């Protein structure tokens, strides 16, 4: 099973979230949970994306289109993992950081806009990744929109019963 660092670095994930290695340690990011969630996100884009990416990374030279797939997949991986980590953000990011002299305090919910920004970045990168994969001839998964609510008129008029 590949590791998370095969797709992106721990520092890039922390950079997306704006936290330090003291707030999210490498050991935490190395848990299988995060690479498995990333694999789910990659397979949502294309069933062969993971194997395509790993094969492209192993190549000594790549075309421009192949390099774009590698680049976008790497950034997408950082955003996808950050999106997963945001669920626990209030727990791993302390409100007040101090070293005895200097102090830094975060606002009440510093992750409110971050959640939106990471989601927007994730969806944007997912679209870019699909375009990059299509450029190198990889089949991309299509999504079907679901109708969760619809309405229909009454079969008969409740007043006249016709």
Secondary structure as GFF3:
##gff-version 3
##sequence-region A 1 162
A	DSSP	three_ten_helix	4	6	.	.	.	ID=ss1
A	DSSP	alpha_helix	10	17	.	.	.	ID=ss2
A	DSSP	alpha_helix	26	29	.	.	.	ID=ss3
A	DSSP	alpha_helix	32	45	.	.	.	ID=ss4
A	DSSP	alpha_helix	49	58	.	.	.	ID=ss5
A	DSSP	alpha_helix	64	85	.	.	.	ID=ss6
A	DSSP	three_ten_helix	86	88	.	.	.	ID=ss7
A	DSSP	alpha_helix	89	92	.	.	.	ID=ss8
A	DSSP	beta_strand	96	98	.	.	.	ID=ss9
A	DSSP	beta_strand	103	105	.	.	.	ID=ss10
A	DSSP	alpha_helix	112	135	.	.	.	ID=ss11
###
